[in-house]
């Protein structure tokens, strides 16, 4: 009886051990996504019941194409992470995006419809052939009376006309279907270039001295995601501040949906090598002309060699960035040593419980931080980004920029005046080069571009054309002349620019024009007329700065004479 008790106890103990070591599956959701200009770090969290001893948990809904060097698993409650193994569970047929599958299904549906159209076309053609033969027979049939024959021909012709109309409609339908298939194929090509990834799973082995409910945080970096900035510039009326709406176009093709995730945008790039370059010695040697194949002997080979080659140091560098803020790495191999916590700026929730303090303050929901090497925008509003490779707009920040306004015109190249807002103290706005959508007085006026690489102390924002500033530049035909004097030719050119401000407000207007510039001592620019203008002699730029009252008009005159040897011809005159 005692022996039986021991056996039962042993079997029960084995059962407990087996249960503790059995694998369990748990689906995790993306809690936070730190999106870089290229790539993203994803953070998932879960509350897991860990038994005593060793156990394995398979976490599903993990992104595809994970950078395993960045994989990091953290646990609490004295639960030790012994190892983790990432696996992409997709079969070749699974690695197709939902959009790509939908496009292919649409093509199949159209092709089935075209098959039915082709069948109907065959029937119509057969009927037309029969009616055509009947027409011939009717013309040869001498037994029918003329009224009967005419009636027969009318019926045949009417039916043939109906069939011809139907055939035309079928051909038109085929043409439209072919165009639709071509468009769908173009979309398929674009979708295939997005490198869609199906999701994977992560198997983690835990060890606990006693049963515990542990908060697990999983983070890793992926390639198939990123963001690019765009801006809306809005001015209600002259004198108002410029309202700049900073937006981000976020995309991801990770294979899993970011559902109501906490988004952090970063201007960093974890794929760049964070190690500064090191200069190696720069050796010089004599040039040895190439030798054709078959003419190389031992002496020639030795001539190519230098003792320096064997002495040059070689360096191997990793193409993966070392850890940067928000990016974590693990040691290679099956086991990982976990150390450190996430910074205070990163948060996650587990079953609605805040594991780390979450900053709850677009502007009250976005915290911009440019204290480090890269700028970040911590957006506290949740966003859902599907895994479709499409760009999804995320509001980042709104700025009101005090500005001075002016109009700018280059009548030689464009007859319109362009409204410009000049902004100072822009350096702390964390702006990146990007396209701008411009709205003025409540209407969309066009697109522009913010070129940060050419911005100086004053940032000039173009707000589009203003048709209420009337500008007309004409060549003065009376002053134009060409004559010779001794050995020289003299060509005189003059222009008149008429400007009128039809706005109800006074405006400031900068008008740019130019004089030719000579690079030859034999070509002289004389008798210059540019009254009231600033002149840059090196570039030939002529600049008028005007203040025009409402309905005020002004006339600007520009003239010059080019003097050169009469036996020669001047280009670009």
Helices and strands as residue ranges (DSSP letters): H 2-21, E 23-27, E 29-35, E 40-50, E 53-62, E 66-74, E 80-87, G 92-94, H 98-140, H 146-192, E 200-208, E 212-222, E 225-235, E 242-252, E 258-266, H 298-304, H 307-311, E 349-350, E 353-354, E 366-369, E 376-385, E 392-401, E 404-409, E 417-423, G 427-429, E 434-440, E 443-450, G 452-454, E 459-466, E 469-475, E 481-485, E 488-501, E 507-514, E 524-529, E 534-536, E 541-548, E 553-565
